[in-house]
Amino acid sequence: MSEKDSTDLERDFPRAAGAALRLAGGRPLDERLSAERWRHTLAVAETAGRIAAALGWPPAECQRALVAGLLHDVARELPRAEQRELAARAPLPPADAEGDPGPLLHARAGAALAAGEYGVRDAGILEAIATHPTGATGGSPLVQVLVVADFLEPGRPHLDEADRALLESLLGGDVPLIEAFCQVMRKKIRHLRARGLAVHAQSAAAWSAHCAGRG
């Protein structure tokens, strides 16, 4: 990445870039990821931090959201075999009865890297990283923030006017986090079904636990 590109990212995502510099140990994140993935990572972290601040979370909790965003895709571009090896060591319960995390593979591998290489010991951050593709049945607001931030970060090509309006409403305090989370989960599930793809059991469980009565 050129010095100009790096400067542009620091300008566009100041809180996320600053938090990345403060991560203890581990290979620099921008060396692990392609330029496109690194920009997405910074955008997710920045969006998660902005959501947390809009929800009135104290600075320490906003920092947790930033860290979860920074590390959510840390293993995304590793070879699949390496992801499987890392995922098996994730400091979390198995993703499902068969022990095959499926779409959670890179996320669980990322949680293992976060714990093993970057020294993250916060169980809530690790859970958010590990479940950001699907959501979780527990009621963790940090998981919900990361799911929403990953889907709605402004650089995502899939966003439509309704998505952008949802993010603005959330940042403006006009919609509860759980409502934004359920709208995102609804879109993710409908997208999978429209493509004839199976909905992961953990996504279905998260929907049932938090969103089933919301239409």
Secondary structure, 3 states (H helix, E strand, C coil): CCHHHHHHHHHHCHHHHHHHHHCCCCCCHHHHCCHHHHHHHHHHHHHHHHHHHHCCCCHHHHHHHHHHHHHCCCCCCCCHHHHHHHHHCCCCCCCCCCCCCHHHHHHHHHHHHHHHCCCCCCHHHHHHHHHCCCCCCCCCHHHHHHHHHHHHCCCCCCCCHHHHHHHHHHHCCCCCHHHHHHHHHHHHHHHHHHCCCCCCHHHHHHHHHHCHHHC
